[in-house]
Amino acid sequence: MRLKLREGSEVPVSVISMESRERYLWISMERIPEDRFPPCVKNMLLRGSEEGGNRAGAVLASFLGQAGWREGDALKLWMIFAERAGLSESLFRKWFARMHCPSCRTIKSKAKGYPDLGLSGLSYCEPDDRCREISWPVAYALEDTDWGWLKPLGRRNRVCVYNWITAREEELEVSDDLRAEIERIIAEAGSEQQIFATKAREGGRLRIRFLVRDSELRKNVLSDLL
């Protein structure tokens, strides 16, 4: 389960483990033609709108990235949707050939808003017979699922913590810099100190941060939980 953090709210945690894995993105060797696009992608290009625009724009950009399209050609096609939805090119840059296209299950789900990518209620998903055989939009368009290559995306750091509030083991992904900071905090924290995870705004962006509080606060937290 993912550790949920809010700005200004500090969650008492104990770090259980940290691991690093290399991340890769599968990309088709073939540029998949538009006539083989799945119904959801075709519908985005035909009738994109501002409602759910960021979510659908992210799905479309990630699809094109794994469908073997060159960046310039993909951007021109993506802009057909983006102009109707009022989207910035920066969204395309964030998702094209950098993020995995979500599964059909995710696309069919309800979402409160971006960055969740559920598109339920937006009338893009109109399954045909082919859709019943697949579970991923890119797979819909493929003739040979083995004909692709793996693009390195860098390392993923996964931290497993015990959440003292929910009494569960939970996970979150962190940058290399934050992993190093967590390692430093663990090494320097005293046995009576409590580690907290939070989100803080830095330079206009929310970032995950780990903090250490004194022993008295640790006692208060544990007594409240028990």
C-alpha positions in Angstrom: 0.0 0.0 0.0 1.2 3.5 -0.8 2.1 5.9 1.9 -0.2 8.9 1.6 1.2 12.3 2.5 -0.4 15.7 2.7 1.3 19.2 2.9 1.8 20.2 6.5 0.8 16.8 7.9 3.6 14.8 9.5 3.2 11.0 9.6 5.3 9.0 12.2 7.1 6.2 10.5 9.8 3.6 11.0 11.9 2.8 7.9 11.9 -1.0 7.3 13.9 -1.3 4.1 15.0 0.6 1.0 15.7 -1.0 -2.4 16.7 0.3 -5.9 15.7 -1.1 -9.2 16.5 0.0 -12.8 13.4 1.2 -14.7 12.7 0.5 -18.4 10.0 1.5 -20.8 9.0 -1.0 -23.6 8.7 0.8 -27.0 7.5 -0.8 -30.2 10.1 -1.1 -33.0 7.2 -0.4 -35.5 5.5 2.9 -35.7 1.9 1.8 -35.2 -0.4 3.4 -37.8 -3.4 5.4 -36.7 -5.9 2.9 -38.3 -4.7 0.3 -35.7 -5.2 2.6 -32.7 -7.6 1.4 -30.0 -11.1 3.0 -29.8 -10.2 5.1 -26.7 -7.2 6.7 -28.5 -9.2 7.3 -31.7 -11.9 8.9 -29.7 -9.5 11.3 -28.0 -8.2 12.5 -31.4 -11.8 12.8 -32.7 -13.5 14.5 -29.8 -11.1 15.6 -27.2 -12.4 18.2 -24.7 -11.3 20.2 -21.7 -13.1 17.9 -19.3 -10.5 15.5 -17.9 -8.1 17.0 -20.4 -4.9 16.5 -18.4 -5.7 12.8 -17.7 -6.6 12.0 -21.3 -3.6 14.0 -22.6 -1.3 12.0 -20.4 -2.8 8.7 -21.6 -2.5 9.8 -25.3 1.1 11.0 -24.9 2.2 7.8 -23.1 0.5 5.7 -25.7 2.3 7.4 -28.6 5.6 7.1 -26.8 5.3 3.3 -26.6 3.6 3.0 -30.0 6.9 3.7 -31.8 6.2 7.2 -32.9 9.0 9.8 -33.3 8.7 12.7 -30.9 8.1 15.4 -33.5 5.4 13.4 -35.3 3.8 12.3 -32.1 3.6 15.9 -30.9 1.8 17.1 -34.0 -0.8 14.3 -33.5 -1.1 15.0 -29.8 -1.7 18.7 -30.5 -4.9 17.8 -32.2 -6.2 16.8 -28.8 -4.3 19.4 -26.9 -5.8 22.4 -28.8 -9.3 21.2 -28.0 -8.5 20.5 -24.4 -6.4 23.7 -23.8 -3.3 21.7 -22.8 0.4 22.8 -22.5 3.1 21.1 -24.4 4.9 20.4 -21.1 2.3 17.7 -20.4 3.4 15.9 -23.6 7.1 16.2 -22.6 6.4 14.7 -19.2 4.6 11.6 -20.5 6.0 10.9 -24.0 8.5 8.0 -23.9 8.9 8.6 -20.2 5.9 7.0 -18.6 4.1 3.7 -19.1 0.7 3.9 -20.8 -1.9 2.9 -18.2 -3.8 -0.4 -18.4 -7.4 -0.7 -19.7 -8.4 -1.3 -16.1 -7.0 2.0 -15.0 -8.5 3.9 -17.9 -11.9 2.5 -17.1 -11.7 3.5 -13.5 -13.0 6.7 -11.9 -10.5 9.4 -10.9 -10.8 12.5 -8.8 -8.4 14.3 -11.1 -4.9 14.3 -12.6 -2.5 12.7 -12.1 -4.9 9.7 -11.6 -5.6 8.5 -15.1 -9.0 7.0 -14.8 -11.2 8.2 -17.7 -14.6 6.8 -16.7 -17.5 9.0 -17.6 -15.6 10.8 -20.4 -16.9 8.5 -23.3 -13.5 7.7 -24.7 -13.6 4.0 -23.9 -16.0 2.2 -26.3 -14.8 -1.4 -26.4 -15.0 -3.5 -29.6 -14.3 -7.2 -30.0 -10.6 -6.7 -30.0 -10.7 -4.9 -26.7 -12.1 -8.0 -25.0 -8.9 -9.9 -25.9 -6.4 -7.3 -24.4 -5.8 -5.4 -21.2 -3.5 -2.6 -22.4 -4.1 0.0 -25.2 -0.7 -0.5 -26.7 -1.3 -4.3 -27.0 -4.5 -3.6 -29.0 -2.4 -2.1 -31.8 0.5 -4.6 -31.8 0.9 -7.4 -34.4 4.1 -8.7 -32.7 4.4 -8.2 -29.0 8.1 -9.3 -29.1 9.2 -6.7 -31.6 10.2 -3.9 -29.3 13.1 -2.4 -27.3 13.7 -1.3 -23.7 14.5 2.3 -23.0 16.3 2.9 -19.7 14.4 5.3 -17.5 16.8 5.5 -14.6 16.7 4.0 -11.1 13.7 3.7 -8.9 14.2 3.9 -5.1 11.4 2.2 -3.1 11.2 2.8 0.6 9.1 0.5 2.8 8.0 2.1 6.1 5.8 1.2 9.1 3.1 3.8 9.4 2.4 4.3 13.1 -1.0 5.9 12.4 -2.4 3.1 10.2 -0.4 0.3 11.8 0.5 -1.0 8.3 3.6 -1.4 6.2 3.4 1.1 3.3 5.7 2.2 0.4 6.7 5.3 -1.5 9.1 6.1 -4.3 11.9 8.6 -3.7 14.7 10.3 -5.6 18.3 9.4 -5.2 18.9 12.6 -3.2 16.0 11.8 -0.8 17.2 8.3 -0.4 20.6 9.6 0.7 18.9 12.0 3.0 16.9 9.2 4.6 20.0 7.1 5.1 21.7 10.1 6.8 18.7 10.6 9.1 18.6 6.9 10.1 22.3 6.9 10.8 22.1 10.1 13.0 18.8 9.6 14.7 18.9 8.6 18.4 17.2 5.5 19.7 14.5 7.7 21.4 13.8 9.9 18.4 10.9 9.5 16.0 11.1 9.9 12.2 8.3 11.6 10.4 7.4 11.8 6.7 5.7 14.8 5.3 5.2 17.0 2.2 6.6 20.5 2.1 6.5 23.2 -0.5 9.8 24.2 -1.9 10.2 26.5 -4.9 6.5 26.2 -5.6 6.5 22.4 -5.7 5.4 19.9 -3.1 8.3 17.5 -2.2 8.5 14.6 0.2 10.6 15.2 3.2 11.7 13.1 6.2 12.2 14.8 9.6 13.4 13.8 13.1 11.6 14.9 16.3 12.8 14.7 19.9 12.1 11.9 22.3 9.2 13.7 24.1 7.2 14.0 20.9 7.9 10.3 20.2 6.5 9.3 23.6 3.4 11.4 23.0 2.8 9.9 19.6 3.2 6.3 20.8 1.0 6.9 23.9 -1.8 8.4 21.7 -1.6 5.3 19.4 -1.6 2.8 22.2 
